[in-house]
């Protein structure tokens, strides 16, 4: 083999080795990126779940407080006007029973 052919062959082999190493590096980089994406997706999912949980707790607290206030108001009205409250409850029950029997 001539010196030129040998040098060209050596350079070709080194380029091929460099390309193979580059392929391995790219494959390793892709694996790392996938792992990072998985971890970030898990973190983002956990953050979203935490946010939803906090908002649900806030909504529950608001609804509970509104329900308590409504119950207090109804209770106060029943204490203030027991006969009127009894008649209203009777009328509401009567209307409801008529609607349900149809």
C-alpha positions in Angstrom: 0.0 0.0 0.0 1.3 3.4 -0.8 1.9 6.0 1.9 -0.9 8.2 0.6 -3.4 5.3 0.6 -2.3 4.3 4.1 -2.7 7.9 5.4 -6.1 8.2 3.7 -7.2 4.9 5.2 -6.0 5.9 8.7 -7.9 9.2 8.3 -11.0 7.4 7.2 -10.8 5.1 10.1 -10.4 8.0 12.6 -13.3 9.8 11.0 -15.4 6.6 11.3 -14.4 6.2 14.9 -15.2 9.8 15.6 -18.6 9.4 14.0 -19.2 6.2 16.1 -18.2 8.1 19.2 -20.4 11.0 18.2 -23.4 8.6 17.7 -22.8 7.2 21.2 -22.6 10.7 22.7 -25.8 11.7 21.0 -27.5 8.6 22.2 -26.4 9.3 25.7 -27.5 12.9 25.5 -30.9 11.7 24.2 -31.2 9.3 27.2 -30.3 12.1 29.6 -32.8 14.5 28.0 -35.6 11.8 28.3 -34.7 11.3 32.0 -34.8 15.1 32.6 -38.1 15.4 30.8 -39.5 12.5 32.9 -38.4 14.1 36.1 -39.7 17.6 35.1 -43.0 16.1 34.0 -43.3 14.4 37.4 -42.5 17.7 39.1 -44.9 19.7 37.0 -47.6 17.1 37.6 -47.0 17.2 41.3 -47.0 21.0 41.3 -50.3 21.0 39.3 -51.8 18.4 41.8 -50.7 20.6 44.7 -52.2 23.7 43.1 -55.5 21.9 42.4 -55.6 20.5 45.9 -55.0 24.0 47.4 -57.7 25.5 45.2 -60.2 22.7 46.0 -59.5 23.2 49.7 -60.1 27.0 49.3 -63.4 26.3 47.4 -64.5 23.8 50.1 -63.7 26.3 52.8 -65.7 29.0 51.0 -68.7 26.7 50.4 -68.6 25.5 54.0 -68.5 29.0 55.3 -71.3 30.1 53.0 -73.4 27.1 54.1 -72.7 27.8 57.8 -73.8 31.5 57.3 -76.9 30.4 55.4 -77.8 27.9 58.1 -77.3 30.5 60.8 -79.5 33.0 59.0 -82.2 30.4 58.5 -82.0 29.4 62.1 -82.3 33.0 63.2 -85.3 33.5 61.0 -87.0 30.4 62.4 -86.3 31.6 65.9 -87.7 35.1 65.1 -90.7 33.9 63.1 -91.5 30.3 64.0 -95.1 30.3 62.6 -94.1 31.8 59.3 -91.2 29.4 59.0 -93.5 26.4 59.7 -96.0 27.6 57.1 -93.2 28.1 54.5 -91.8 24.7 55.2 -95.2 23.1 54.8 -95.9 25.0 51.6 -92.5 24.0 50.1 -93.1 20.3 51.1 -96.5 20.4 49.6 -95.3 21.8 46.3 -92.4 19.4 46.2 -94.7 16.4 46.9 -97.0 17.5 44.0 -94.1 17.8 41.6 -92.8 14.4 42.6 -96.1 12.6 42.2 -96.6 13.6 38.6 
